[in-house]
Amino acid sequence: MREQNQYSDEHISAYIDGELDNEERARLLFDEQQDTKLAQRISDSRTLKEKVQLAYLDVSSQAVTKKPFSCTKFVNSRQALVAGISALIITAALLIPAVTNNHNITLASILIKTTEAVSPDKISTLVGNNKRVVINLSRYQPESFDTTIDHIEALLSQHNNDKLFRVEIVANENGLKALDTRISTHAERISLLAKNYNNLDIVACAKSMANLADSGDPIKLMKDILVSPSAAEQVAKRMSDGWMFLKL
């Protein structure tokens, strides 16, 4: 784990704005879970960004006036104020995508927690004509997981010639154990499935991995597994692009 002061303010700002690659985001997310001082720095930085946006919204709401307005006269007489407002508007414009993204992540988190898991034999019917499907895998039941893989493989095979069709499995919580090469009796089969079908991606939740490691139950992932800072962030990203959501 890095020391909290090894992360620059610019690096933390890029993390909040979603500008880091998956590996860097996952690493910082893990360190944030372990280091309370780093977590406080990130929280303070996020709060500051939100205050800037709120300040912009407050300025905008007070900008209406009934008096005749001359833009040239206003700029000439209040150059400092105009410069300040312009800077505030630019800063707020940069923050709006991050705020929207945080809102989407919150909604995705609620969706993951509250959505009822579907029976594997219903997957193909529920997918219907959808071309892109993100499937949340949050539990692992070894005794019945072969059936789950069978139905996912059937779905992939059915659409194997459709270049637009894609399935992404996002594993979190106990669902990560299906990908653990130490204990999963299905890890090899899942790995083979990913190799045989180019329209399948498997993503692991870094936050859940950190939680499992903290509880003394670390996960040893299969090779070529993608890692996202959180399942909610990955699901939010896919759903904002129009993907269908299912939960197993």
C-alpha positions in Angstrom: 0.0 0.0 0.0 1.3 3.5 -0.8 1.6 6.2 1.8 -1.2 8.7 1.4 1.2 11.6 0.8 2.6 9.7 -2.2 -0.5 10.6 -4.1 -0.4 14.2 -5.5 -3.5 16.4 -5.4 -3.5 16.2 -9.2 -3.6 12.4 -9.1 -6.5 12.4 -6.6 -8.3 14.9 -8.8 -7.9 12.7 -11.8 -9.2 9.8 -9.8 -12.3 11.7 -8.8 -12.9 12.8 -12.4 -12.5 9.2 -13.8 -9.4 10.1 -15.8 -7.1 7.2 -14.5 -6.9 3.9 -16.2 -8.4 0.8 -14.6 -5.2 -0.4 -12.9 -4.4 3.0 -11.3 -8.0 3.5 -10.2 -8.1 0.0 -8.7 -4.8 0.6 -6.9 -5.9 3.9 -5.4 -9.3 2.5 -4.5 -7.6 -0.3 -2.6 -5.3 2.1 -0.8 -8.3 4.4 0.0 -9.9 1.4 1.8 -6.7 0.9 3.9 -5.6 4.4 4.7 -8.1 6.7 6.5 -5.9 9.8 5.9 -5.9 9.1 2.1 -9.7 8.5 2.3 -10.1 11.9 4.0 -8.0 13.7 1.4 -10.1 12.2 -1.4 -13.4 13.1 0.4 -12.2 16.7 1.0 -11.2 17.0 -2.7 -14.6 15.7 -3.8 -16.4 18.0 -1.5 -14.4 21.0 -2.8 -15.4 20.1 -6.4 -19.0 19.9 -5.4 -18.9 23.3 -3.7 -17.5 24.9 -6.8 -20.3 23.5 -8.8 -22.9 24.7 -6.3 -21.3 28.1 -6.3 -21.7 28.2 -10.1 -25.3 27.2 -9.9 -25.9 29.9 -7.3 -24.3 32.6 -9.5 -26.4 31.4 -12.5 -29.6 31.6 -10.5 -28.9 35.2 -9.5 -27.9 36.3 -13.0 -31.5 37.3 -14.1 -32.1 41.1 -14.2 -34.9 43.3 -15.4 -32.6 46.2 -16.3 -31.4 46.7 -19.9 -28.1 44.9 -20.2 -25.1 45.9 -22.2 -22.5 43.2 -22.4 -19.7 45.5 -23.5 -20.4 48.0 -20.7 -20.6 45.3 -18.1 -17.3 43.7 -19.2 -15.5 47.0 -19.3 -16.7 48.0 -15.8 -16.4 44.7 -14.1 -13.5 42.9 -15.7 -12.3 41.3 -12.5 -15.8 39.9 -11.8 -16.3 38.7 -15.3 -12.9 36.9 -15.2 -13.8 35.3 -11.9 -17.2 34.1 -13.1 -15.7 32.8 -16.4 -13.1 30.8 -14.4 -15.9 29.4 -12.2 -18.0 28.5 -15.2 -15.1 26.7 -16.8 -14.3 24.8 -13.6 -18.0 23.8 -13.1 -18.3 22.6 -16.7 -15.4 20.3 -16.1 -17.0 19.0 -12.9 -20.5 18.3 -14.2 -19.5 15.0 -16.0 -17.9 13.8 -12.7 -21.0 14.7 -10.7 -23.3 13.0 -13.3 -21.0 9.9 -13.2 -21.2 9.7 -9.4 -25.0 9.9 -9.6 -25.0 7.0 -12.1 -22.7 5.0 -9.9 -25.1 5.5 -6.9 -28.0 4.3 -9.0 -26.1 1.3 -10.2 -25.1 0.4 -6.7 -28.8 0.5 -5.6 -29.7 -1.6 -8.7 -27.1 -4.2 -7.9 -28.3 -4.5 -4.3 -32.0 -4.5 -4.9 -32.4 -6.4 -8.2 -33.7 -10.0 -7.8 -31.4 -12.6 -9.2 -32.7 -14.4 -12.3 -32.7 -18.2 -12.9 -30.0 -19.1 -15.4 -32.5 -20.9 -17.7 -34.2 -17.5 -18.1 -31.2 -15.6 -19.4 -31.7 -16.2 -23.1 -35.4 -15.3 -22.9 -34.8 -12.1 -20.9 -32.0 -11.0 -23.2 -34.3 -11.2 -26.2 -33.2 -8.8 -29.0 -30.8 -6.9 -26.8 -27.3 -6.7 -28.3 -25.3 -5.8 -25.2 -25.8 -7.3 -21.8 -23.9 -6.8 -18.5 -24.5 -9.6 -16.0 -23.7 -9.1 -12.3 -22.4 -12.2 -10.6 -22.6 -11.7 -6.8 -22.8 -15.3 -5.6 -21.1 -18.6 -6.3 -22.9 -21.9 -5.7 -20.5 -24.6 -6.9 -23.2 -27.3 -6.9 -25.3 -25.6 -9.5 -22.8 -23.3 -11.3 -22.3 -25.8 -14.2 -25.9 -25.1 -15.2 -25.2 -21.3 -15.1 -22.2 -21.7 -17.4 -24.2 -23.9 -19.7 -26.8 -21.2 -20.2 -24.3 -18.4 -20.6 -22.4 -20.5 -23.2 -25.7 -21.2 -25.0 -26.4 -17.5 -25.2 -23.0 -16.7 -26.6 -23.2 -19.6 -29.1 -26.6 -18.4 -30.3 -25.2 -14.9 -31.1 -21.6 -16.0 -32.0 -22.0 -14.7 -35.6 -23.4 -11.3 -34.5 -20.4 -8.9 -34.3 -22.6 -6.4 -32.3 -23.5 -8.8 -29.6 -21.6 -8.6 -26.3 -21.8 -10.1 -22.8 -19.9 -8.7 -19.9 -19.9 -10.6 -16.5 -19.1 -8.3 -13.6 -18.2 -10.4 -10.5 -18.3 -8.9 -7.0 -18.7 -10.1 -3.4 -19.0 -13.9 -3.2 -19.3 -14.1 -7.0 -15.6 -13.5 -7.2 -15.0 -16.9 -5.7 -16.1 -18.4 -9.1 -12.9 -16.8 -10.5 -10.6 -17.9 -7.7 -8.0 -20.3 -9.1 -7.3 -21.7 -5.6 -10.8 -22.8 -4.7 -13.2 -22.6 -7.7 -13.9 -25.8 -9.5 -15.2 -23.8 -12.4 -12.3 -21.3 -12.9 -10.8 -23.4 -15.8 -14.1 -23.7 -17.6 -14.8 -20.0 -17.3 -11.3 -19.2 -18.6 -11.9 -21.5 -21.6 -15.3 -19.9 -22.2 -13.6 -16.4 -22.4 -11.0 -17.7 -24.8 -13.6 -19.4 -27.1 -15.9 -16.4 -27.3 -14.6 -13.0 -28.4 -18.0 -11.5 -27.4 -17.5 -12.2 -23.7 -15.6 -10.2 -21.1 -15.2 -10.9 -17.4 -14.6 -8.1 -15.0 -13.7 -8.4 -11.3 -14.6 -5.7 -8.6 -11.5 -4.4 -6.9 -13.5 -3.1 -4.0 -14.9 -6.5 -3.2 -11.5 -8.0 -3.7 -10.1 -5.6 -1.1 -12.9 -6.5 1.3 -12.4 -10.2 0.9 -8.6 -9.7 1.5 -9.3 -7.7 4.7 -11.5 -10.6 6.0 -8.7 -13.0 5.4 -10.2 -14.5 2.3 -8.1 -13.1 -0.7 -8.9 -13.9 -4.3 -6.4 -15.3 -6.8 -7.8 -14.3 -10.1 -7.6 -16.2 -13.3 -5.4 -14.7 -16.0 -6.8 -12.1 -18.4 -9.5 -11.0 -16.0 -10.3 -7.3 -16.3 -10.5 -5.3 -13.0 -12.8 -2.3 -12.3 -12.6 -0.1 -9.2 -16.1 -1.3 -8.3 -18.9 -3.3 -9.7 -21.3 -0.3 -9.5 -18.9 1.8 -11.5 -18.6 -0.8 -14.3 -22.4 -1.4 -14.4 -23.0 2.4 -14.4 -20.6 2.7 -17.3 -22.3 0.0 -19.3 -25.9 1.1 -18.6 -25.1 4.7 -19.6 -24.1 3.2 -23.0 -27.4 1.4 -23.3 -26.5 -2.1 -22.0 -29.1 -4.4 -20.5 -28.6 -5.4 -16.9 -29.2 -8.8 -15.4 -28.2 -10.3 -12.0 -27.3 -13.9 -11.3 
